[in-house]
Amino acid sequence: MGGYGSTRWNRHRRKTTVEECLVLSIGELLRKGISSTAPKQHDWLDPRSRGVIACMFYKLDVAVPERLRLWIYVGSRTDTGLETFERLIDLQSTHFGRYGSARWWFTCLTCERRCAKIYLPPSGTQFACRECHDLTYGSCQKSHSFSMLDRALAKQVGIPLNQAKRHWDRMIPGSRKFESA
């Protein structure tokens, strides 16, 4: 056990994160306004360069009166040129409150669950929920980045790891457990 090649990390595929995807949020679209007459534009910006990565035109499709559908036309720049596609995404509402308030949701195109955000991975052509695309958050992949440092410092100081972590939480300003001396 534990010999050469005993792990599977060489065949481990890193999950795509939601930060790498184009995110479509129903809340953001509602704040901008959705119209059934004139299409509106939504741009995705690169957080570093603030340049447009992709743009989308959207409007309500009211052809079927009992169901609201969002018509979207997405164009994005890739290495091979401009890639475009269009989709119809169903919308659902849940009613709550005494005055008939409604909350709007996307219907995932794959699993048909309602979700507030749908994602388009870099290599994908279909918007779907986080579970269907098997996405994770970037913070989940960085959560153990200091584990080796913690272990090394605890060993150097000569105390058990769990005591060291509690001690460092009290010593680091800005920590939840920081106690001023």
N, CA, C and O of each residue as an XYZ file, in Angstrom:
724
protein
N       0.829     -1.184      0.000
C       0.000      0.000      0.000
C       0.873      1.248      0.000
O       1.921      1.294      0.644
N       0.420      2.251     -0.734
C       1.124      3.515     -0.748
C       2.346      3.540     -1.640
O       3.132      4.485     -1.574
N       2.529      2.524     -2.477
C       3.693      2.484     -3.362
C       3.518      3.367     -4.576
O       2.537      4.101     -4.695
N       4.474      3.286     -5.471
C       4.460      4.091     -6.679
C       3.200      3.794     -7.493
O       2.875      2.632     -7.739
N       2.493      4.848     -7.910
C       1.312      4.691     -8.760
C       0.064      4.249     -8.025
O      -0.908      3.840     -8.659
N       0.067      4.319     -6.689
C      -1.090      3.845     -5.945
C      -2.237      4.851     -5.931
O      -3.350      4.509     -5.533
N      -1.984      6.072     -6.353
C      -3.054      7.067     -6.388
C      -3.582      7.212     -7.798
O      -3.005      6.691     -8.753
N      -4.692      7.929     -7.914
C      -5.281      8.156     -9.223
C      -5.175      9.620     -9.631
O      -5.908     10.059    -10.517
N      -4.283     10.386     -9.008
C      -4.219     11.808     -9.306
C      -3.771     12.084    -10.736
O      -4.117     13.124    -11.296
N      -3.018     11.184    -11.328
C      -2.591     11.438    -12.701
C      -3.764     11.358    -13.682
O      -3.685     11.913    -14.778
N      -4.842     10.681    -13.307
C      -6.030     10.615    -14.157
C      -7.150     11.497    -13.630
O      -8.273     11.446    -14.130
N      -6.845     12.308    -12.616
C      -7.854     13.168    -12.009
C      -8.157     14.352    -12.921
O      -7.249     15.061    -13.354
N      -9.432     14.560    -13.208
C      -9.852     15.681    -14.047
C     -10.347     16.796    -13.129
O     -11.240     16.586    -12.307
N      -9.771     17.959    -13.274
C     -10.191     19.103    -12.479
C     -11.568     19.556    -12.942
O     -11.820     19.669    -14.142
N     -12.447     19.813    -11.998
C     -13.789     20.263    -12.347
C     -13.747     21.704    -12.842
O     -12.897     22.495    -12.432
N     -14.667     22.022    -13.720
C     -14.833     23.393    -14.175
C     -15.501     24.185    -13.056
O     -16.399     23.677    -12.385
N     -15.073     25.412    -12.855
C     -15.660     26.236    -11.806
C     -16.698     27.178    -12.397
O     -16.680     27.470    -13.593
N     -17.601     27.649    -11.548
C     -18.624     28.582    -12.021
C     -18.002     29.903    -12.451
O     -18.575     30.620    -13.272
N     -16.827     30.234    -11.899
C     -16.156     31.466    -12.279
C     -15.631     31.422    -13.712
O     -15.406     32.473    -14.311
N     -15.433     30.239    -14.268
C     -14.962     30.094    -15.645
C     -16.105     30.158    -16.656
O     -15.863     30.292    -17.855
N     -17.340     30.065    -16.183
C     -18.506     29.960    -17.058
C     -19.160     31.316    -17.295
O     -18.925     32.278    -16.564
N     -19.983     31.367    -18.333
C     -20.881     32.496    -18.515
C     -22.095     32.227    -17.633
O     -22.705     31.161    -17.720
N     -22.443     33.184    -16.790
C     -23.533     33.008    -15.829
C     -24.706     33.866    -16.256
O     -24.550     35.052    -16.550
N     -25.876     33.261    -16.288
C     -27.099     33.980    -16.600
C     -27.974     33.959    -15.357
O     -28.429     32.898    -14.931
N     -28.208     35.129    -14.777
C     -28.955     35.247    -13.528
C     -30.326     35.854    -13.807
O     -30.428     36.892    -14.461
N     -31.370     35.214    -13.316
C     -32.720     35.733    -13.532
C     -32.896     37.071    -12.821
O     -33.586     37.955    -13.329
N     -32.277     37.227    -11.648
C     -32.369     38.488    -10.921
C     -31.774     39.649    -11.693
O     -32.338     40.743    -11.720
N     -30.635     39.409    -12.318
C     -29.972     40.460    -13.107
C     -30.807     40.826    -14.330
O     -30.922     42.002    -14.674
N     -31.390     39.825    -14.987
C     -32.225     40.108    -16.157
C     -33.475     40.889    -15.763
O     -33.893     41.795    -16.484
N     -34.077     40.543    -14.619
C     -35.269     41.261    -14.170
C     -34.940     42.703    -13.794
O     -35.748     43.603    -14.023
N     -33.758     42.930    -13.218
C     -33.356     44.302    -12.895
C     -33.178     45.129    -14.164
O     -33.507     46.315    -14.187
N     -32.658     44.505    -15.217
C     -32.477     45.210    -16.484
C     -33.805     45.361    -17.230
O     -33.969     46.270    -18.045
N     -34.740     44.471    -16.947
C     -36.038     44.509    -17.613
C     -36.096     43.521    -18.764
O     -35.144     43.388    -19.534
N     -37.212     42.836    -18.872
C     -37.431     41.880    -19.956
C     -38.661     42.338    -20.724
O     -39.705     42.621    -20.137
N     -38.526     42.405    -22.022
C     -39.608     42.887    -22.868
C     -39.988     41.820    -23.886
O     -39.156     41.001    -24.278
N     -41.245     41.833    -24.309
C     -41.667     40.885    -25.349
C     -41.633     41.538    -26.725
O     -41.869     40.867    -27.730
N     -41.346     42.825    -26.788
C     -41.369     43.498    -28.085
C     -39.960     43.689    -28.652
O     -39.652     43.187    -29.733
N     -39.118     44.402    -27.933
C     -37.769     44.686    -28.456
C     -36.734     43.875    -27.683
O     -36.759     43.854    -26.452
N     -35.824     43.206    -28.393
C     -34.772     42.468    -27.696
C     -33.844     43.421    -26.944
O     -33.574     44.531    -27.402
N     -33.363     42.974    -25.786
C     -32.391     43.727    -25.001
C     -31.051     43.011    -25.072
O     -30.983     41.825    -25.395
N     -29.993     43.739    -24.769
C     -28.649     43.170    -24.860
C     -28.058     43.014    -23.467
O     -28.232     43.865    -22.595
N     -27.347     41.889    -23.283
C     -26.615     41.621    -22.048
C     -25.195     41.236    -22.450
O     -25.003     40.348    -23.281
N     -24.193     41.905    -21.858
C     -22.792     41.614    -22.177
C     -22.112     40.943    -20.996
O     -22.340     41.319    -19.846
N     -21.284     39.959    -21.275
C     -20.418     39.360    -20.267
C     -19.047     39.984    -20.445
O     -18.498     39.979    -21.547
N     -18.488     40.524    -19.358
C     -17.201     41.201    -19.420
C     -16.115     40.356    -18.780
O     -16.355     39.634    -17.813
N     -14.914     40.461    -19.338
C     -13.746     39.820    -18.731
C     -13.379     40.633    -17.493
O     -13.173     41.842    -17.596
N     -13.291     39.982    -16.304
C     -13.021     40.754    -15.091
C     -11.669     41.460    -15.094
O     -11.506     42.469    -14.408
N     -10.707     40.959    -15.842
C      -9.383     41.578    -15.857
C      -9.301     42.730    -16.855
O      -8.924     43.845    -16.494
N      -9.651     42.458    -18.097
C      -9.487     43.472    -19.140
C     -10.740     44.328    -19.331
O     -10.685     45.355    -20.006
N     -11.859     43.921    -18.751
C     -13.154     44.586    -18.894
C     -13.629     44.617    -20.345
O     -14.496     45.417    -20.699
N     -13.062     43.746    -21.187
C     -13.513     43.625    -22.566
C     -14.684     42.648    -22.647
O     -14.852     41.804    -21.767
N     -15.476     42.758    -23.680
C     -16.650     41.898    -23.851
C     -16.206     40.502    -24.286
O     -15.534     40.348    -25.306
N     -16.585     39.490    -23.508
C     -16.301     38.092    -23.846
C     -17.383     37.558    -24.768
O     -17.103     36.913    -25.778
N     -18.634     37.843    -24.394
C     -19.781     37.357    -25.155
C     -20.932     38.333    -24.967
O     -20.959     39.096    -24.001
N     -21.865     38.303    -25.879
C     -23.050     39.135    -25.707
C     -24.283     38.295    -26.025
O     -24.217     37.292    -26.735
N     -25.401     38.741    -25.477
C     -26.633     37.991    -25.634
C     -27.759     38.983    -25.892
O     -27.811     40.049    -25.279
N     -28.644     38.631    -26.787
C     -29.875     39.377    -26.987
C     -31.004     38.512    -26.471
O     -31.042     37.311    -26.742
N     -31.931     39.113    -25.724
C     -32.997     38.322    -25.124
C     -34.313     39.082    -25.146
O     -34.340     40.312    -25.099
N     -35.394     38.333    -25.218
C     -36.742     38.888    -25.084
C     -37.691     37.756    -24.718
O     -37.357     36.580    -24.866
N     -38.861     38.114    -24.245
C     -39.855     37.110    -23.892
C     -40.527     36.586    -25.148
O     -40.865     37.352    -26.050
N     -40.716     35.288    -25.199
C     -41.450     34.658    -26.288
C     -42.844     34.353    -25.747
O     -43.000     33.474    -24.899
N     -43.846     35.061    -26.224
C     -45.208     34.893    -25.699
C     -46.102     34.137    -26.673
O     -47.316     34.339    -26.685
N     -45.509     33.268    -27.491
C     -46.294     32.499    -28.463
C     -47.230     31.521    -27.757
O     -48.351     31.306    -28.219
N     -46.800     30.933    -26.664
C     -47.631     30.025    -25.882
C     -48.075     30.789    -24.637
O     -47.250     31.041    -23.759
N     -49.358     31.169    -24.533
C     -49.775     32.073    -23.466
C     -49.622     31.514    -22.040
O     -49.378     32.282    -21.110
N     -49.759     30.216    -21.858
C     -49.711     29.668    -20.499
C     -48.292     29.444    -19.992
O     -48.108     29.010    -18.855
N     -47.301     29.725    -20.802
C     -45.926     29.508    -20.338
C     -45.022     30.598    -20.894
O     -45.054     30.918    -22.082
N     -44.228     31.147    -20.013
C     -43.290     32.181    -20.430
C     -41.980     31.528    -20.840
O     -41.479     30.632    -20.161
N     -41.435     31.982    -21.950
C     -40.152     31.463    -22.416
C     -39.258     32.645    -22.733
O     -39.706     33.668    -23.251
N     -38.003     32.484    -22.415
C     -37.013     33.512    -22.695
C     -36.251     33.093    -23.943
O     -35.626     32.034    -23.969
N     -36.305     33.919    -24.968
C     -35.568     33.654    -26.205
C     -34.225     34.335    -26.079
O     -34.164     35.540    -25.831
N     -33.136     33.580    -26.248
C     -31.812     34.182    -26.169
C     -31.007     33.827    -27.419
O     -31.135     32.742    -27.986
N     -30.199     34.758    -27.810
C     -29.280     34.586    -28.932
C     -27.910     34.987    -28.413
O     -27.687     36.153    -28.089
N     -26.990     34.032    -28.332
C     -25.678     34.270    -27.733
C     -24.605     34.221    -28.800
O     -24.588     33.329    -29.648
N     -23.714     35.190    -28.746
C     -22.546     35.206    -29.616
C     -21.302     35.381    -28.775
O     -21.243     36.285    -27.941
N     -20.309     34.536    -28.977
C     -19.074     34.658    -28.200
C     -17.875     34.465    -29.109
O     -17.937     33.739    -30.101
N     -16.797     35.120    -28.757
C     -15.568     35.004    -29.529
C     -14.764     33.811    -29.016
O     -14.524     33.672    -27.816
N     -14.358     32.964    -29.943
C     -13.524     31.815    -29.607
C     -12.270     31.877    -30.466
O     -12.079     32.799    -31.260
N     -11.419     30.869    -30.285
C     -10.197     30.811    -31.104
C     -10.508     30.619    -32.583
O      -9.735     31.031    -33.448
N     -11.647     29.990    -32.867
C     -12.006     29.703    -34.254
C     -12.886     30.782    -34.871
O     -13.273     30.656    -36.033
N     -13.211     31.833    -34.136
C     -14.039     32.904    -34.677
C     -15.237     33.177    -33.796
O     -15.190     32.947    -32.587
N     -16.304     33.664    -34.390
C     -17.514     34.000    -33.651
C     -18.446     32.794    -33.630
O     -18.805     32.262    -34.680
N     -18.832     32.371    -32.446
C     -19.713     31.220    -32.282
C     -21.074     31.720    -31.802
O     -21.151     32.454    -30.817
N     -22.142     31.330    -32.487
C     -23.469     31.806    -32.118
C     -24.436     30.641    -31.982
O     -24.279     29.612    -32.639
N     -25.432     30.807    -31.131
C     -26.532     29.848    -31.016
C     -27.707     30.544    -30.375
O     -27.551     31.583    -29.734
N     -28.890     29.968    -30.548
C     -30.066     30.528    -29.889
C     -30.826     29.425    -29.168
O     -30.823     28.268    -29.588
N     -31.476     29.803    -28.077
C     -32.195     28.853    -27.231
C     -33.482     29.486    -26.720
O     -33.605     30.708    -26.630
N     -34.417     28.638    -26.394
C     -35.614     29.053    -25.669
C     -35.514     28.457    -24.272
O     -35.360     27.245    -24.126
N     -35.599     29.290    -23.253
C     -35.496     28.830    -21.875
C     -36.823     29.115    -21.188
O     -37.293     30.253    -21.186
N     -37.424     28.088    -20.605
C     -38.693     28.261    -19.898
C     -38.474     28.971    -18.575
O     -37.457     28.777    -17.909
N     -39.438     29.794    -18.208
C     -39.422     30.494    -16.930
C     -40.564     29.976    -16.069
O     -41.640     29.666    -16.580
N     -40.332     29.883    -14.766
C     -41.363     29.483    -13.805
C     -41.482     30.571    -12.758
O     -40.565     31.371    -12.572
N     -42.602     30.599    -12.083
C     -42.731     31.537    -10.968
C     -43.284     30.799     -9.762
O     -44.053     29.847     -9.891
N     -42.879     31.254     -8.598
C     -43.465     30.771     -7.351
C     -44.109     31.973     -6.699
O     -43.508     33.044     -6.610
N     -45.324     31.792     -6.246
C     -46.079     32.885     -5.632
C     -45.991     32.764     -4.125
O     -46.094     31.668     -3.573
N     -45.804     33.878     -3.473
C     -45.739     33.879     -2.028
C     -46.259     35.221     -1.523
O     -46.373     36.183     -2.283
N     -46.558     35.268     -0.285
C     -46.999     36.510      0.333
C     -48.485     36.757      0.159
O     -49.161     36.119     -0.647
N     -48.946     37.672      0.916
C     -50.367     38.002      0.933
C     -50.798     38.741     -0.325
O     -51.954     38.640     -0.735
N     -49.890     39.477     -0.936
C     -50.269     40.335     -2.048
C     -49.957     39.728     -3.413
O     -49.955     40.435     -4.420
N     -49.698     38.445     -3.450
C     -49.486     37.767     -4.725
C     -48.139     38.036     -5.361
O     -48.013     38.006     -6.585
N     -47.130     38.299     -4.544
C     -45.787     38.515     -5.090
C     -45.302     37.236     -5.764
O     -45.692     36.133     -5.380
N     -44.461     37.392     -6.757
C     -43.943     36.236     -7.482
C     -42.426     36.310     -7.536
O     -41.845     37.392     -7.624
N     -41.804     35.161     -7.482
C     -40.365     35.052     -7.693
C     -40.170     34.232     -8.963
O     -40.790     33.183     -9.138
N     -39.308     34.719     -9.840
C     -39.103     34.062    -11.126
C     -37.858     33.194    -11.103
O     -36.879     33.489    -10.416
N     -37.922     32.113    -11.874
C     -36.845     31.124    -11.952
C     -36.659     30.711    -13.404
O     -37.594     30.764    -14.203
N     -35.430     30.294    -13.736
C     -35.190     29.593    -14.989
C     -35.581     28.135    -14.789
O     -35.554     27.633    -13.665
N     -35.941     27.460    -15.861
C     -36.101     26.019    -15.843
C     -34.881     25.433    -16.543
O     -34.628     25.722    -17.713
N     -34.126     24.609    -15.819
C     -32.921     24.011    -16.392
C     -33.304     23.208    -17.634
O     -34.274     22.450    -17.619
N     -32.543     23.381    -18.695
C     -32.861     22.698    -19.952
C     -32.581     21.201    -19.895
O     -33.094     20.444    -20.720
N     -31.770     20.766    -18.930
C     -31.404     19.359    -18.838
C     -32.281     18.598    -17.848
O     -32.884     17.584    -18.200
N     -32.353     19.086    -16.610
C     -33.065     18.342    -15.558
C     -34.434     18.927    -15.229
O     -35.186     18.333    -14.456
N     -34.767     20.069    -15.796
C     -36.046     20.753    -15.621
C     -36.308     21.221    -14.190
O     -37.458     21.463    -13.823
N     -35.254     21.351    -13.375
C     -35.406     21.951    -12.053
C     -35.432     23.461    -12.205
O     -34.947     24.004    -13.197
N     -36.003     24.135    -11.215
C     -35.963     25.591    -11.257
C     -34.673     26.063    -10.593
O     -34.227     25.496     -9.596
N     -34.084     27.107    -11.162
C     -32.830     27.631    -10.630
C     -32.750     29.127    -10.920
O     -33.301     29.614    -11.908
N     -32.061     29.837    -10.050
C     -31.910     31.282    -10.192
C     -30.809     31.641    -11.185
O     -30.840     32.711    -11.793
N     -29.836     30.744    -11.348
C     -28.737     30.984    -12.276
C     -28.523     29.755    -13.136
O     -28.626     28.622    -12.666
N     -28.227     29.995    -14.391
C     -27.837     28.903    -15.279
C     -26.478     29.270    -15.876
O     -26.132     30.445    -15.995
N     -25.724     28.249    -16.243
C     -24.317     28.422    -16.609
C     -24.041     27.846    -17.987
O     -24.669     26.879    -18.418
N     -23.082     28.467    -18.665
C     -22.588     27.976    -19.947
C     -21.082     27.793    -19.807
O     -20.344     28.778    -19.780
N     -20.603     26.528    -19.716
C     -19.156     26.291    -19.581
C     -18.404     26.735    -20.831
O     -19.013     26.916    -21.885
N     -17.087     26.913    -20.725
C     -16.299     27.375    -21.878
C     -16.439     26.498    -23.119
O     -16.416     27.012    -24.238
N     -16.581     25.202    -22.944
C     -16.680     24.313    -24.102
C     -18.119     23.916    -24.410
O     -18.340     23.055    -25.260
N     -19.100     24.516    -23.747
C     -20.491     24.095    -23.904
C     -21.280     24.962    -24.857
O     -20.872     26.070    -25.207
N     -22.427     24.430    -25.272
C     -23.366     25.186    -26.102
C     -24.766     25.141    -25.500
O     -25.739     25.496    -26.165
N     -24.871     24.712    -24.262
C     -26.172     24.556    -23.611
C     -26.112     25.185    -22.225
O     -25.234     24.854    -21.429
N     -27.038     26.088    -21.934
C     -27.168     26.612    -20.583
C     -27.844     25.548    -19.730
O     -28.817     24.929    -20.161
N     -27.334     25.334    -18.524
C     -27.937     24.382    -17.585
C     -27.529     24.784    -16.172
O     -26.712     25.685    -15.981
N     -28.107     24.106    -15.187
C     -27.810     24.424    -13.790
C     -26.421     23.900    -13.404
O     -25.787     23.166    -14.161
N     -25.977     24.286    -12.237
C     -24.642     23.919    -11.750
C     -24.493     22.415    -11.597
O     -23.434     21.866    -11.902
N     -25.540     21.739    -11.127
C     -25.471     20.293    -10.922
C     -25.375     19.541    -12.258
O     -24.626     18.569    -12.364
N     -26.106     19.970    -13.249
C     -26.085     19.272    -14.549
C     -24.732     19.405    -15.244
O     -24.287     18.468    -15.907
N     -24.076     20.553    -15.103
C     -22.752     20.737    -15.701
C     -21.635     20.233    -14.792
O     -20.465     20.293    -15.170
N     -21.971     19.741    -13.606
C     -20.996     19.240    -12.626
C     -19.945     20.310    -12.317
O     -18.742     20.062    -12.383
N     -20.437     21.505    -11.977
C     -19.560     22.633    -11.688
C     -19.295     22.726    -10.196
O     -20.071     22.223     -9.384
N     -18.203     23.367     -9.848
C     -17.861     23.621     -8.459
C     -17.459     25.083     -8.336
O     -17.310     25.781     -9.339
N     -17.286     25.536     -7.114
C     -16.829     26.900     -6.876
C     -15.311     26.906     -6.755
O     -14.718     25.947     -6.260
N     -14.685     27.984     -7.204
C     -13.236     28.099     -7.127
C     -12.726     28.020     -5.696
O     -11.639     27.498     -5.453
N     -13.502     28.534     -4.748
C     -13.078     28.500     -3.345
C     -13.028     27.076     -2.811
O     -12.259     26.794     -1.892
N     -13.821     26.181     -3.362
C     -13.795     24.774     -2.921
C     -12.477     24.115     -3.310
O     -11.991     23.237     -2.597
N     -11.905     24.522     -4.412
C     -10.654     23.920     -4.861
C      -9.441     24.517     -4.159
O      -8.344     23.962     -4.227
N      -9.636     25.644     -3.487
C      -8.535     26.289     -2.784
C      -8.624     26.094     -1.280
O      -7.797     26.636     -0.547
N      -9.586     25.348     -0.806
C      -9.855     25.287      0.623
C      -8.729     24.653      1.428
O      -8.595     24.959      2.613
N      -7.929     23.799      0.847
C      -6.872     23.128      1.598
C      -5.484     23.618      1.194
O      -4.497     22.898      1.352
N      -5.409     24.832      0.678
C      -4.124     25.311      0.183
C      -3.116     25.574      1.297
O      -1.914     25.589      1.033
N      -3.571     25.783      2.546
C      -2.648     26.050      3.644
C      -2.469     24.851      4.567
O      -1.824     24.983      5.607
N      -3.009     23.699      4.229
C      -2.921     22.533      5.103
C      -1.482     22.108      5.356
O      -1.123     21.794      6.491
N      -0.652     22.092      4.317
C       0.748     21.686      4.495
C       1.504     22.699      5.352
O       2.350     22.319      6.161
N       1.202     23.984      5.176
C       1.837     25.018      5.988
C       1.436     24.865      7.454
O       2.276     24.969      8.349
N       0.133     24.615      7.695
C      -0.336     24.396      9.070
C       0.402     23.232      9.719
O       0.857     23.333     10.858
N       0.516     22.131      8.989
C       1.192     20.949      9.523
C       2.659     21.228      9.837
O       3.163     20.827     10.886
N       3.333     21.912      8.930
C       4.753     22.210      9.125
C       4.975     23.131     10.318
O       5.905     22.920     11.098
N       4.133     24.146     10.468
C       4.281     25.060     11.600
C       3.974     24.365     12.926
O       4.658     24.594     13.924
N       2.945     23.519     12.934
C       2.612     22.794     14.162
C       3.748     21.860     14.558
O       4.069     21.721     15.738
N       4.346     21.229     13.569
C       5.460     20.320     13.854
C       6.668     21.095     14.385
O       7.346     20.648     15.310
N       6.926     22.254     13.790
C       8.059     23.066     14.217
C       7.873     23.592     15.643
O       8.826     23.637     16.421
N       6.639     23.991     15.984
C       6.351     24.505     17.321
C       6.256     23.360     18.318
O       6.528     23.537     19.506
N       5.867     22.179     17.829
C       5.791     21.005     18.687
C       4.452     20.831     19.382
O       4.396     20.318     20.500
N       3.376     21.251     18.734
C       2.039     21.055     19.314
C       1.163     20.335     18.300
O       1.451     20.371     17.104
N       0.086     19.673     18.761
C      -0.827     18.997     17.822
C      -1.482     19.999     16.875
O      -1.659     21.171     17.207
N      -1.834     19.513     15.698
C      -2.377     20.371     14.648
C      -3.661     21.075     15.069
O      -3.817     22.266     14.799
N      -4.597     20.362     15.733
C      -5.862     20.997     16.099
C      -5.651     22.120     17.120
O      -6.368     23.121     17.082
N      -4.693     21.975     18.023
C      -4.384     23.051     18.973
C      -3.736     24.227     18.254
O      -3.999     25.385     18.580
N      -2.900     23.931     17.288
C      -2.231     24.997     16.548
C      -3.243     25.846     15.789
O      -3.133     27.072     15.784
N      -4.227     25.220     15.148
C      -5.227     25.972     14.387
C      -6.041     26.871     15.305
O      -6.315     28.022     14.964
N      -6.437     26.346     16.491
C      -7.183     27.177     17.438
C      -6.328     28.348     17.916
O      -6.820     29.468     18.053
N      -5.055     28.086     18.166
C      -4.142     29.121     18.635
C      -3.963     30.196     17.568
O      -3.993     31.384     17.890
N      -3.778     29.809     16.298
C      -3.566     30.775     15.224
C      -4.818     31.592     14.958
O      -4.716     32.761     14.587
N      -6.013     31.002     15.139
C      -7.244     31.770     14.966
C      -7.307     32.921     15.965
O      -7.808     33.999     15.646
N      -6.798     32.689     17.174
C      -6.810     33.749     18.181
C      -5.723     34.788     17.923
O      -5.828     35.922     18.392
N      -4.701     34.419     17.197
C      -3.556     35.297     17.000
C      -3.629     36.134     15.720
O      -2.917     37.131     15.602
N      -4.479     35.746     14.756
C      -4.513     36.427     13.463
C      -5.571     37.519     13.484
O      -6.749     37.212     13.665
N      -5.191     38.799     13.304
C      -6.187     39.875     13.250
C      -7.131     39.665     12.074
O      -6.704     39.232     11.004
N      -8.403     39.967     12.265
C      -9.407     39.772     11.228
C     -10.051     38.411     11.300
O     -11.045     38.168     10.615
N      -9.522     37.521     12.103
C     -10.112     36.199     12.273
C     -11.361     36.311     13.152
O     -11.459     37.210     13.987
N     -12.306     35.400     12.961
C     -13.536     35.405     13.767
C     -13.224     35.303     15.247
O     -13.898     35.917     16.074
N     -12.213     34.536     15.578
C     -11.911     34.225     16.974
C     -10.790     35.094     17.521
O     -10.243     34.793     18.582
N     -10.434     36.169     16.818
C      -9.321     36.996     17.252
C      -9.624     37.627     18.601
O     -10.674     38.240     18.793
N      -8.710     37.473     19.513
C      -8.857     38.065     20.839
C      -7.744     39.078     21.022
O      -6.565     38.733     20.955
N      -8.114     40.313     21.250
C      -7.085     41.333     21.459
C      -6.452     41.129     22.837
O      -7.147     40.899     23.826
N      -5.150     41.217     22.881
C      -4.429     40.966     24.125
C      -4.321     42.213     24.965
O      -3.741     42.178     26.050
